Amino acid sequence: MWTDECYMEIRKGDRIYYKNKQGQTHSGKAVLYGPAGWVISCDHGAQVVEEQKNYLGHKPCKGKREDDYFGKFLNQPYFGK
């Protein structure tokens, strides 16, 4: 299961655990940061994980962890919105 529960520490490649509308726990790999939260790649398609809605925790990936600077830059309130 997950080892960290701080949403702000998620980086690309981390395994993110979330719950769906039925309350089931699923996981996927963090791909990019979008306007609604982190987009993750799962077996059943791409999902969006939001901090307050369905985020449970994450497990850091092995090796060098890179942040999604470009995705976070584009989603700043004073840039594109």
Secondary structure by P-SEA (a helix, b strand, c coil): cccccccccccccbbbbbccccbbbbbbbbcccccccbbbbccccbbbbbccccccbbbbbccccccaaaaaaaacccccc
